[in-house]
Amino acid sequence: MSAVITTTKLTKVFKGHTAVDSLDLHVPQGVVYGFLGPNGSGKSTTMKMILGLTQPTTGEITVFGEPLTRASRSTLLPSIGSMIEAPPGYGHLTGAENMRIVQHMLDLSDAQINQALSTVRLTEHRDKLVRNYSLGMKQRLGIAMALARDPALLVLDEPTNGLDPAGIEEIRELLVQLARRGITVMVSSHLLDEIDKMANVLGILSSGKMLFQGTRDALFQHSVPDLIITTPDANAALRQGVTGVPVPEGIRISGVDKDKAADIIHSLAIAGVPIYEVRRVQQRLEDVFMDLTGRGGLL
């Protein structure tokens, strides 16, 4: 797939602290790219560099196939919508008045403003003061501002932060719909289950380094879920030299691939240990993420 964003050895150093370390990013066209990492991992700094808000210390950024430089910013940025950190908006103005400020700044048409409000389902609330908006409505207004210029790329930093489950679901559905329309969405979040439901491609950052980049299926191929052997005699199984821990249904074994699992089952069967069931523990993205960032490994 062609890339909307690529970075090469992208690095940012603040007063001796390396916030982003030789980052090679690849954001394909027309996907929701889930950008994950613990707090302080460098996600926001990376997004700010992509948007031209922060200058890299070293490295290169390419957007829509063009190098992002001081000279090219004015050409490239009109095709990018963004919401970084808190959603924008003046509380003493209505949603429509806030959108009109964006309209005048970017020289947009009434149709573009109306379409943006319609896309985020704020048309009926456009004349309400923003200070009376719910947090979810404020987030949607921020996304409307980002969408008003009809961007090909949308960069959102924690757009579901602080929302209740209904608000999170609204934002998730909106971003998936935008990707279906051909808009590339790069979204960071600490809500891993939500990213798991919306993202086609994942990038996992830790301490400024890329630990993994690729599809969910590719990520899960690198992780071996725990094995549960259901047996009424866990102690007998452990006496056979199996390295595991007792659980109510039997024993739980970590880090064994299918060949090793077959060897364990074979040895227990020969020893006469009763085995009722053998199964893998179902993993979530959060499980794989914690395993990966906890050990700091690169995939």
Number of C-alpha atoms within 10 A of each C-alpha: 9 11 16 20 22 21 21 15 15 22 24 25 13 9 6 7 8 16 20 27 21 18 21 17 19 20 26 19 20 21 25 26 27 26 26 24 25 16 13 14 19 22 25 20 20 24 22 17 19 23 21 17 11 13 16 19 15 14 15 20 23 19 22 16 12 15 17 23 14 9 9 12 15 11 10 18 17 14 16 20 23 25 22 17 12 13 21 16 20 12 15 13 15 20 27 21 18 21 24 18 13 18 18 10 9 12 11 15 13 13 10 16 22 17 16 24 25 14 18 20 17 20 15 9 15 19 13 17 17 23 15 12 16 12 18 21 21 21 26 25 27 25 27 29 26 22 27 24 21 20 17 21 28 23 24 25 21 20 24 25 17 12 17 11 9 10 18 18 15 16 21 18 12 18 25 19 15 20 23 13 12 13 22 27 27 26 26 26 21 16 14 18 12 17 23 16 13 20 22 19 23 24 23 25 26 25 19 23 22 24 19 21 22 17 15 15 10 14 20 16 9 12 16 16 21 18 21 21 26 19 20 16 15 22 15 16 27 16 10 13 11 17 13 18 14 16 13 10 15 22 23 21 17 15 11 14 13 10 8 11 15 12 11 18 17 12 15 20 13 9 12 11 18 17 17 11 11 15 12 14 13 9 13 13 17 15 14 17 20 13 13 20 18 10 8 15 12 14 13
